[in-house]
Amino acid sequence: MTDNDKIFKPQDDEDALEFVRRIIDMEPNREPLRIVEQLVEIAVCELKGRPCDISAAVSDKRMKVTMRHSGKPIDDRMVWLMGDHTDCVDYHPEDDGTWELTIRRDIPPLYVTRR
């Protein structure tokens, strides 16, 4: 995280997917971030109804979604699949017995070309 990151948490009645959709829809350059919504959907399916804590950090250059959950880990193949479709995925156990999944999507700069 940097000083320029805006940190978001879900509202009381939001599930993980609704939360990510809301955050993406607030961004002016939202199209490159749509893949994050799909990757969070995969993670939620892998969790099979287990609760998770989710947050997002957004800057002009990237969006990073962090999900923490307890219990059985997400299948490694799904984590690898997520990593193939975005800029960075990190998934590891924490000292307290929980697991942390971080999905980062870089936002390409808008630019104008001359013909």
Phi, psi and omega in degrees: 000150176240174179294338182273355181289137170263128182259133181235145174234155179294151172285166186307322186259008183269136169271177186300317182290318177299319179301309182296319177302316181299315181294316179298317182295340178279346185272136180294326180254064190280335186301317178295344182270350183301329179298329179298320177302316180294321180290323175294323177298319176298314181298316179299317177298320179294330180284344174050049175087355177291141180291151175216152173265134182230145174212165178222142173239124184233134173229183177294339187254342184197163171234132179233121178252131179240129178238130177241135179213162176251177178087204184297140180288159173291144179304130181305324181297325178290323177295317178297319178300315178300317181297331178287346187244009177210185187280326180200133173230130177233131180221121184206158176281148176260166181296336183271010178089001177268170177243145179236125177247126177238127178243121180243132175236119176283143180259115180294145180291146173282136179215159180243134177251151177263145177257000000 
